[in-house]
């Protein structure tokens, strides 16, 4: 899934005042990145479960993830305005409480059970995560020395990946493993009573998540977080005059690259369990398939560490091109093979997807100068591309689940185009100067 991003001000301007709580504060904030990565990926095991409970088509199941990213799109601007009114620390607490309310709402949706209430509560949880994203990213960048900002962000991204890796095990055990649909052989038709009983398996895991989120909210509310000073001040308006975002090819094509890449990443994550459990692929229960999903997200974590080291010696665009070619190759193997070969090819795409979001983002803001902040906002909004995962669900219903991964392959082609040509900066601007207090 996409990791945290920063604005142009994160590494420019005066450093925030250092206090003795710097390292404990970073550790505490890293837990936020872990939690939103964890909760986001629970959807990967939740979707096949809901598909069984509500007898959903692939399109209806994919619509659940679309609602998640629609929330991300609509909540981002209100989140920024809320932070401006109440500050970063209170906004983090508010985001956690919104997520906790949505998690408790999921227990209500399971008790009814209701597909509509489920969609709404997932929208609430995603809105809380959006507020956390907007508040925590710049904070992590400025609570320590500017020269180590990148190191701190890599650390919390690793925690985000750890959350995405562990979530499938949690979901497979407490959701799929405790339901009839999750432990039955593929193709088993459940009775109405069995489907109603399966709906209740969502109650315990989301109740536990709500408790953890509330505890985190209390801790952060009472924790003496270091002051940010003027490190996040916006650059002067005069610096933005006579400049246009539309003159920067790397940004414009970068917005498209993030938008399209999210379709690929989320589509693979959502349909992984349904694909791997099929008789002609993995021939296993959805509970067992959910455990293999951990390998997909684990590959993304390994790839991020490896990609970071590789980019110390090679240009980022070239590395992105190699990874996109690898992703294209394994997706074609997934579509045109069967059995364990197709399954492991789909698992490997996580390794190749790992560096795509942060690398595209970095290439997209390169050379923007005083326009960096606005360009960053556009790239963040492009995450809403994950909402179009419903298109792959429609393709799966119409042409078959395996053939629908040709859409993923097409997304990799665009990322390759961006790496080789679209990411080249045009009319690069000097770095922005911070505004004084």
C-alpha positions as CSV (number, residue, x, y, z in Angstrom):
1,X,0.0,0.0,0.0
2,X,1.2,3.7,-0.4
3,X,3.6,4.9,2.4
4,X,3.7,8.3,4.0
5,X,4.7,11.4,2.1
6,X,6.1,14.8,3.0
7,X,5.6,18.4,1.9
8,X,8.4,20.7,0.7
9,X,8.6,22.3,4.0
10,X,9.5,19.2,5.8
11,X,13.2,19.5,5.2
12,X,13.6,23.2,4.7
13,X,13.6,26.0,7.2
14,X,14.6,26.0,10.8
15,X,14.5,22.8,12.8
16,X,12.0,22.4,15.5
17,X,13.1,22.7,19.1
18,X,14.6,19.4,20.3
19,X,13.4,17.9,23.5
20,X,14.2,14.8,25.5
21,X,11.0,13.3,24.2
22,X,12.1,13.2,20.6
23,X,12.8,9.5,20.3
24,X,9.8,8.3,22.4
25,X,7.6,10.6,20.4
26,X,8.9,9.1,17.1
27,X,8.2,5.6,18.4
28,X,4.7,6.5,19.4
29,X,4.0,8.1,16.1
30,X,5.3,5.0,14.3
31,X,2.5,3.1,15.9
32,X,0.0,5.3,14.0
33,X,1.6,4.2,10.7
34,X,1.4,0.6,11.8
35,X,-2.3,0.9,12.7
36,X,-3.5,2.5,9.5
37,X,-1.5,0.0,7.4
38,X,-2.9,-2.8,9.5
39,X,-6.5,-1.7,9.3
40,X,-6.3,-0.9,5.5
41,X,-5.1,-4.4,4.7
42,X,-7.7,-6.1,6.8
43,X,-9.9,-5.4,3.8
44,X,-8.0,-8.0,1.9
45,X,-9.4,-10.7,4.1
46,X,-12.7,-8.9,4.8
47,X,-13.7,-8.7,1.2
48,X,-14.0,-12.5,0.5
49,X,-15.8,-12.8,3.8
50,X,-18.4,-10.2,3.0
51,X,-18.7,-11.6,-0.5
52,X,-19.8,-14.9,1.1
53,X,-22.0,-13.3,3.8
54,X,-23.9,-11.0,1.4
55,X,-23.6,-13.1,-1.7
56,X,-21.9,-10.3,-3.5
57,X,-20.6,-10.2,-7.1
58,X,-17.0,-9.3,-7.7
59,X,-18.1,-5.8,-8.6
60,X,-20.1,-5.3,-5.4
61,X,-17.1,-6.6,-3.3
62,X,-14.7,-4.3,-5.1
63,X,-17.1,-1.4,-4.5
64,X,-16.2,-1.8,-0.8
65,X,-12.6,-0.8,-1.5
66,X,-13.8,2.0,-3.8
67,X,-15.7,3.5,-1.0
68,X,-12.5,3.4,1.1
69,X,-10.6,5.5,-1.5
70,X,-13.5,7.8,-2.2
71,X,-13.3,8.7,1.5
72,X,-9.6,9.4,1.1
73,X,-10.3,11.8,-1.7
74,X,-13.1,13.7,0.0
75,X,-11.7,13.8,3.5
76,X,-8.2,15.2,2.6
77,X,-9.1,18.9,2.3
78,X,-11.5,19.0,5.4
79,X,-8.6,17.2,7.3
80,X,-6.2,20.0,6.4
81,X,-8.7,22.7,7.5
82,X,-9.3,20.8,10.8
83,X,-5.6,20.7,11.5
84,X,-5.3,24.4,10.9
85,X,-8.0,25.0,13.5
86,X,-7.1,22.6,16.3
87,X,-3.4,21.6,15.7
88,X,-1.6,18.4,14.8
89,X,-1.8,16.6,18.2
90,X,-5.5,17.1,18.7
91,X,-6.1,16.1,15.0
92,X,-4.2,12.8,15.5
93,X,-6.4,12.1,18.5
94,X,-9.5,13.0,16.6
95,X,-8.5,10.7,13.7
96,X,-8.0,7.8,16.0
97,X,-11.4,8.3,17.6
98,X,-13.1,8.6,14.2
99,X,-11.5,5.3,13.3
100,X,-12.6,3.7,16.6
101,X,-16.2,4.9,16.0
102,X,-16.1,3.3,12.5
103,X,-14.7,0.0,13.9
104,X,-17.5,-0.1,16.5
105,X,-19.9,0.6,13.7
106,X,-18.6,-2.4,11.9
107,X,-19.8,-4.5,14.8
108,X,-23.2,-3.0,14.4
109,X,-23.2,-3.8,10.7
110,X,-22.3,-7.4,11.5
111,X,-25.1,-7.7,14.0
112,X,-27.8,-6.5,11.5
113,X,-26.2,-7.6,9.1
114,X,-26.2,-4.8,6.5
115,X,-24.1,-4.3,3.4
116,X,-25.1,-0.6,3.3
117,X,-24.1,0.0,6.9
118,X,-20.8,-1.8,6.2
119,X,-20.0,0.5,3.4
120,X,-20.8,3.6,5.5
121,X,-18.7,2.4,8.4
122,X,-15.7,1.7,6.2
123,X,-16.1,5.2,4.8
124,X,-15.9,6.5,8.4
125,X,-12.7,4.5,9.2
126,X,-11.1,5.6,6.0
127,X,-11.9,9.3,6.8
128,X,-10.1,8.9,10.2
129,X,-7.1,7.4,8.5
130,X,-7.0,10.3,6.0
131,X,-6.9,12.7,9.0
132,X,-4.0,10.7,10.5
133,X,-2.1,10.8,7.2
134,X,-2.4,14.5,6.8
135,X,-1.5,15.2,10.4
136,X,1.3,12.7,11.1
137,X,3.3,12.9,7.9
138,X,4.7,16.5,8.3
139,X,5.0,16.0,12.0
140,X,7.3,13.0,11.7
141,X,9.4,15.0,9.2
142,X,10.1,17.9,11.5
143,X,10.3,16.6,15.1
144,X,14.0,15.8,14.6
145,X,17.0,17.2,12.7
146,X,16.3,18.1,9.1
147,X,19.2,16.1,7.9
148,X,17.7,12.8,9.2
149,X,14.1,13.5,8.1
150,X,14.3,10.9,5.3
151,X,15.6,8.3,7.7
152,X,12.7,8.9,10.1
153,X,10.2,8.6,7.3
154,X,11.7,5.4,6.0
155,X,11.4,4.0,9.6
156,X,7.6,4.8,9.8
157,X,7.1,3.4,6.3
158,X,8.6,0.2,7.5
159,X,6.2,0.2,10.4
160,X,3.4,0.7,7.9
161,X,4.6,-2.3,5.9
162,X,4.8,-4.3,9.1
163,X,1.1,-3.6,9.7
164,X,0.2,-4.6,6.2
165,X,2.1,-7.8,6.6
166,X,0.6,-8.9,9.9
167,X,-3.0,-7.9,9.1
168,X,-3.8,-10.8,6.8
169,X,-2.8,-13.3,9.6
170,X,-5.1,-11.4,12.0
171,X,-7.9,-11.4,9.5
172,X,-7.4,-15.0,8.4
173,X,-7.5,-16.3,12.0
174,X,-10.2,-14.1,13.6
175,X,-12.5,-13.5,10.6
176,X,-12.0,-16.3,7.9
177,X,-10.9,-18.9,10.4
178,X,-14.0,-18.4,12.6
179,X,-16.5,-18.6,9.8
180,X,-18.1,-21.4,7.8
181,X,-17.4,-19.6,4.5
182,X,-13.7,-19.1,5.3
183,X,-13.1,-22.8,6.2
184,X,-15.3,-24.5,3.6
185,X,-14.0,-25.7,0.3
186,X,-14.2,-23.3,-2.7
187,X,-17.6,-23.3,-4.3
188,X,-19.5,-24.4,-1.2
189,X,-23.0,-22.9,-1.0
190,X,-23.9,-21.6,2.5
191,X,-27.4,-21.6,3.9
192,X,-29.0,-18.4,5.1
193,X,-28.4,-19.4,8.8
194,X,-24.7,-20.1,8.1
195,X,-24.3,-16.7,6.4
196,X,-25.9,-14.9,9.3
197,X,-23.6,-16.8,11.8
198,X,-20.6,-15.9,9.6
199,X,-21.4,-12.2,9.8
200,X,-20.9,-12.3,13.6
201,X,-17.2,-13.3,13.2
202,X,-16.5,-9.7,12.3
203,X,-17.6,-8.4,15.8
204,X,-14.6,-9.6,17.9
205,X,-11.7,-8.4,15.6
206,X,-13.2,-5.0,15.1
207,X,-14.1,-4.6,18.8
208,X,-10.4,-5.4,19.5
209,X,-9.3,-2.8,16.9
210,X,-11.6,-0.2,18.5
211,X,-10.1,-0.8,21.9
212,X,-6.6,-0.4,20.7
213,X,-7.4,2.8,18.8
214,X,-9.0,4.3,21.9
215,X,-6.0,3.4,24.0
216,X,-3.7,5.0,21.4
217,X,-5.9,8.2,21.4
218,X,-5.6,8.5,25.2
219,X,-1.8,8.0,25.1
220,X,-1.2,10.6,22.3
221,X,-3.6,13.1,24.0
222,X,-1.6,12.9,27.2
223,X,1.9,12.6,25.6
224,X,4.1,15.7,25.6
225,X,4.8,15.8,21.9
226,X,7.7,18.1,20.9
227,X,6.7,21.5,19.5
228,X,7.0,21.9,15.7
229,X,8.1,25.5,15.7
230,X,7.9,27.2,12.2
231,X,9.3,24.2,10.3
232,X,6.0,23.6,8.5
233,X,5.4,27.2,7.5
234,X,4.1,27.6,4.0
235,X,6.4,29.3,1.4
236,X,5.6,32.9,0.6
237,X,2.9,33.5,-2.0
238,X,5.2,35.8,-3.9
239,X,7.4,32.8,-4.6
240,X,4.5,31.0,-6.4
241,X,3.8,33.9,-8.8
242,X,4.5,33.4,-12.5
243,X,4.8,29.6,-12.1
244,X,2.4,26.9,-13.3
245,X,2.1,23.3,-12.3
246,X,1.1,22.4,-15.8
247,X,4.6,23.3,-17.1
248,X,6.1,20.3,-15.2
249,X,5.7,17.1,-17.2
250,X,7.0,14.9,-14.4
251,X,4.2,16.1,-12.0
252,X,1.4,15.8,-14.5
253,X,2.3,12.3,-15.6
254,X,3.2,11.5,-12.0
255,X,-0.4,12.2,-10.9
256,X,-1.6,9.8,-13.6
257,X,1.1,7.2,-12.5
258,X,0.0,7.2,-8.9
259,X,-3.7,7.1,-9.9
260,X,-3.1,4.1,-12.1
261,X,-0.6,2.4,-9.8
262,X,-3.2,2.4,-7.0
263,X,-5.6,0.5,-9.3
264,X,-3.0,-2.2,-9.7
265,X,-1.9,-2.4,-6.0
266,X,-5.4,-2.4,-4.5
267,X,-6.8,-4.7,-7.2
268,X,-4.2,-7.4,-6.4
269,X,-4.6,-7.1,-2.7
270,X,-8.4,-7.3,-2.9
271,X,-8.7,-10.2,-5.3
272,X,-5.7,-12.2,-4.1
273,X,-7.6,-14.4,-1.7
274,X,-10.4,-15.2,-4.1
275,X,-7.8,-16.0,-6.9
276,X,-5.5,-18.1,-4.8
277,X,-8.3,-20.2,-3.3
278,X,-9.6,-21.3,-6.7
279,X,-9.4,-25.0,-7.5
280,X,-7.2,-24.5,-10.6
281,X,-4.8,-22.2,-8.8
282,X,-4.1,-22.9,-5.1
283,X,-7.0,-25.3,-4.4
284,X,-7.3,-24.1,-0.7
285,X,-9.8,-22.5,1.6
286,X,-10.0,-18.7,1.9
287,X,-8.5,-19.0,5.4
288,X,-5.4,-20.7,4.0
289,X,-5.3,-18.2,1.1
290,X,-5.4,-15.3,3.6
291,X,-2.2,-16.6,5.1
292,X,-0.4,-16.4,1.7
293,X,-1.5,-12.7,1.5
294,X,1.0,-12.1,4.2
295,X,3.8,-13.0,1.8
296,X,2.5,-10.5,-0.7
297,X,2.7,-7.6,1.7
298,X,5.9,-9.0,3.3
299,X,7.4,-8.8,-0.2
300,X,6.5,-5.1,-0.3
301,X,8.4,-4.5,2.9
302,X,11.5,-6.4,1.7
303,X,11.3,-4.5,-1.6
304,X,11.3,-1.1,0.1
305,X,14.4,-1.9,2.1
306,X,16.2,-3.3,-1.0
307,X,15.0,-0.5,-3.3
308,X,16.3,2.1,-0.8
309,X,19.7,0.5,-0.9
310,X,19.8,0.1,-4.7
311,X,18.9,3.8,-5.2
312,X,22.0,4.8,-3.4
313,X,23.9,3.7,-6.5
314,X,21.4,3.9,-9.4
315,X,19.1,6.6,-10.6
316,X,15.6,6.3,-9.2
317,X,13.8,6.4,-12.6
318,X,16.0,3.5,-13.9
319,X,15.2,1.4,-10.8
320,X,11.5,2.2,-11.2
321,X,11.7,1.0,-14.8
322,X,13.3,-2.3,-13.8
323,X,10.7,-2.9,-11.1
324,X,7.8,-2.1,-13.4
325,X,9.2,-4.6,-16.0
326,X,9.4,-7.2,-13.3
327,X,5.8,-6.5,-12.2
328,X,4.6,-6.7,-15.8
329,X,6.3,-10.1,-16.3
330,X,4.9,-11.7,-13.2
331,X,1.4,-10.4,-14.0
332,X,1.5,-11.9,-17.5
333,X,2.6,-15.2,-15.9
334,X,-0.4,-14.9,-13.5
335,X,-2.8,-14.5,-16.4
336,X,-1.5,-17.1,-18.7
337,X,-0.5,-19.9,-16.4
338,X,-2.2,-21.9,-13.7
339,X,-1.6,-23.8,-10.4
340,X,1.2,-22.9,-8.1
341,X,3.1,-21.0,-10.8
342,X,0.2,-18.5,-11.2
343,X,-0.1,-18.2,-7.4
344,X,3.6,-17.5,-6.8
345,X,3.7,-15.1,-9.7
346,X,0.9,-13.1,-8.1
347,X,2.7,-13.1,-4.7
348,X,5.9,-11.8,-6.4
349,X,4.2,-8.7,-7.7
350,X,4.3,-7.4,-4.1
351,X,8.1,-7.3,-4.3
352,X,8.0,-5.3,-7.6
353,X,5.2,-3.0,-6.4
354,X,7.1,-2.0,-3.3
355,X,9.0,1.0,-4.4
356,X,6.5,2.3,-6.9
357,X,4.5,4.8,-4.8
358,X,7.4,6.5,-3.0
359,X,9.5,6.6,-6.1
360,X,6.8,8.0,-8.3
361,X,6.0,10.6,-5.7
362,X,9.7,11.7,-5.4
363,X,10.1,11.9,-9.2
364,X,6.8,13.8,-9.4
365,X,7.8,16.7,-7.2
366,X,11.4,16.9,-8.5
367,X,12.2,20.5,-9.7
368,X,8.9,22.0,-8.6
369,X,10.6,24.6,-6.3
370,X,8.0,26.9,-4.7
371,X,5.3,24.8,-6.3
372,X,6.3,21.7,-4.4
373,X,3.6,21.9,-1.8
374,X,0.8,22.2,-4.3
375,X,2.3,19.4,-6.4
376,X,2.4,17.2,-3.4
377,X,-1.2,17.8,-2.8
378,X,-2.1,16.8,-6.3
379,X,-0.1,13.6,-5.9
380,X,-1.8,12.8,-2.6
381,X,-5.3,13.3,-4.1
382,X,-4.3,10.9,-6.9
383,X,-4.4,8.1,-4.3
384,X,-8.2,8.1,-5.0
385,X,-7.3,6.0,-8.1
386,X,-7.7,3.0,-5.8
387,X,-11.5,3.6,-6.0
388,X,-11.4,2.4,-9.6
389,X,-10.6,-1.1,-8.4
390,X,-14.3,-1.7,-9.0
391,X,-13.5,-1.7,-12.7
392,X,-11.4,-4.9,-12.1
393,X,-14.3,-6.4,-10.2
394,X,-16.5,-5.7,-13.2
395,X,-14.0,-7.3,-15.6
396,X,-13.8,-10.3,-13.3
397,X,-17.6,-10.8,-13.4
398,X,-17.7,-10.3,-17.1
399,X,-14.6,-12.1,-18.4
400,X,-13.3,-14.1,-15.5
401,X,-11.2,-13.4,-12.4
402,X,-7.9,-14.5,-14.0
403,X,-8.3,-12.5,-17.1
404,X,-9.1,-9.4,-15.0
405,X,-5.4,-9.2,-14.1
406,X,-4.7,-8.0,-17.6
407,X,-5.8,-4.6,-16.2
408,X,-3.0,-4.8,-13.6
409,X,-0.5,-5.6,-16.4
410,X,-1.7,-2.5,-18.3
411,X,-1.1,-0.4,-15.2
412,X,2.5,-1.7,-15.1
413,X,3.0,-0.5,-18.7
414,X,2.0,3.0,-17.8
415,X,4.4,3.0,-14.8
416,X,7.2,1.8,-17.2
417,X,6.3,4.7,-19.5
418,X,6.5,7.2,-16.6
419,X,9.9,5.8,-15.5
420,X,11.5,6.0,-18.9
421,X,10.0,9.3,-20.2
422,X,7.2,10.9,-18.2
423,X,9.3,11.4,-15.1
424,X,11.9,13.6,-16.8
425,X,11.5,17.1,-15.3
426,X,10.9,20.2,-17.4
427,X,11.6,23.8,-16.4
428,X,13.0,22.9,-13.0
429,X,12.6,25.5,-10.3
430,X,14.9,26.4,-7.5
431,X,14.1,25.1,-4.0
432,X,11.5,27.1,-2.1
433,X,12.5,29.4,0.8
434,X,10.6,29.1,4.0
435,X,8.5,32.0,5.4
436,X,9.7,33.6,8.5
437,X,7.5,33.8,11.6
